[in-house]
Amino acid sequence: KKVVGNFNLAELVRQKVIAKPNQFAVRLKAPSKVRVDANNNISTYAQIASCRERNAEIARHYYLNKGRFGKTVIFCANKQHANNLGAVLRGHNPLVIHGDVENAHKLLRLFKGSKDHNLALLVRMGTTGLDIPELKTVMLAKPTTSDVEIVQMAGRAFRLAQGKSECNIVDFFENLSDSGLA
């Protein structure tokens, strides 16, 4: 394999290849004793999914900032987490999209083309191959130890679009500082 270039984020922003990422590390008041081991321990994800206080704080953060966040994807820990967080956010017309949802790919297309649906909750679906240039914010509501996964999730918002020169990456688990993106 031939490497044709090695660019950092600042250089890509300067060259107007990607949107400038505004990164926000949000410390939640709800207990954060959960950490993910190298195998992305599923029992830890179950704790995150069922923590009502944590989900309420994430929903509140979205609510308080939705005007500047624009079209937003929240990456959740697992399907149950997406369902639980979707229930808390139901007043904001979220699309909860994962493998157990009927017509999940149709819902992704709806999210991409809709002005009425500005919030989607995803699990693994959408970490790669999701191309929505208007996507302005990615919220990382799950911990991960994979730098590649963090870059893939955050990268969903990096795409440039008409009138979009910046994007927001909101991290609830210190993923960005651990990945080197910060």
N, C-alpha and C positions, 0 to 999 in steps of 0.2 A: 504494500500500500504506500502510496506517495502522499505525503502531507503537503498541501498547497498553501497553507497559511495557518498562523496561530495568532488569534486576536483575542484581546480581553474585552469585557463589556464596555468599558469607557471608550475604547477605540471604535467599536461597532456603533455606539451612540454618536460619537463625533463624526463618523462617516455617513450617518443617517441610514444605517442598515437596519437598526432596530430602534424601538421606542426607548426613551430613557426610563429605566425602572426606579420608581420611588419605593423604597423598602421600609416597611413598618414592622417592628417586632412588638407584639402586643402581649403584655403580661396579664393573664387573667387572675381574678381573685380566687376562683374555684381551685381546690387542691390540684397540684400538678405533680403528683408522685409517680405518674406513669412515665415510663421511658421505654423505648423500643430496643430490643436486643438485635444482634446482627441478622437474625432470622425474621424480623418484623413480627414478633410474638403476637399471635392472634388474641390471646387472653388479655393483653394490654389494650388492644383495639376494642375489645368488648367493654372494658372499663370506660374508655373514652366515649363510646356510643351511648352508654347508659348514664353518663354524668349530666343530669339536668341543669345544674348550675353552670357548667362549662358551656353547654349548648345555648343557654339563655344569654350568657355573656357574648358569645360569638354572634348571635342574632342581634343583640343590642348594638354591638360594634357595627354590624352591617347597616342597621337602621339609622344610626347616627351619621353615617358617612355615605349612604347610598347615592346622594346627589352628586358627589364628586367621584364615586366609584364607577358609575355607569354600568355597562354590561359586565357582569361578575360571574365567575365560576368559583365555587367553594369545593375544594377537594377534601373528601371525608375519609375517615379511617376504614369503614366497611359499610356494607349495605344498610345495616341497622342504624348506624350513625347517620347516614344520609336520610333515612326515613324519619328518625327522631328529630334531627335538625330541620328537616322539611316541615314537620308538624309545628315546630316552634316558629318557623318563618312563614307559615301559611298565609298570613295577611299580605305578603309581598309577592304573591303569585310565583313561587319558585317551581322550577321543573326538577323533580328528583329523577335522576337517570342512572340506572345501573342494570346489570345483567338480568335481574329478576323482574324488571319493569317491562310490560308488554310494549312493543314498538319502540324500544329504546333509541334505535338509530333514527327513527322518524322524529322523536322528540328532540334529538340533537339537531336535526335539520330545522325543526321549528324554532329552537333557541337561536340558531345561527341567523335565520332570516326575519325574526320577529322584533318589532319595536315594543310589543306588549310584554314580552318575557325577557327581563334583564337579569335574571338570577337562575343559575343552574347549579345543582348539587350533584357532584360526580364522585365515583369511587376510583376505579382504575381506568374505566372508559374515559377517553379524552386526554389522558396524560401524553399520548402521542397521536399524531395525525389530525388533531382538532385544529382546523384553520378558520378562525373567526377574527379577521383583522380588527373589527370593532370592539373586541373584548378588551376592556380597559383594566380590569382588576382580577387578580387571582388571590384567593384566600387559602392558606395552607392550614386546615383545621385538623391535620393529622401529623403525627411525628413520622420521620423516616430516617434511616441511616444511609440511604442510597443517594449519593451526590448526583448521579445520573437522573434519578427520579425527580429530585428537587429541581434540577435544571429543566427537565422536560415539563414539569408542572408550571413553573414560573415562566418558561418560554412561550406558553400559550398566549400570554399578554404582550410579548415583545414585538409582535407583528405591527408594522406601520399601517396606517389607514389615513384617508383624507381627514384632516383636522385633528389627527392624533399623533402627538410627538412624545407623549409620556404615558406610562402605565403604572399601576400600583401592585405591589406584591406585599400581602399582609400575612405575617407568620405568627402563629399562636404557639409554636413549639421550639423556637430557636433553631429551626432547620437551616435558615440562611447563614447564620454565624458559624454553624458547624460545617457548612458546605463550601465556604470560601466565596459565596456570591455576595456577601455583605461588604 
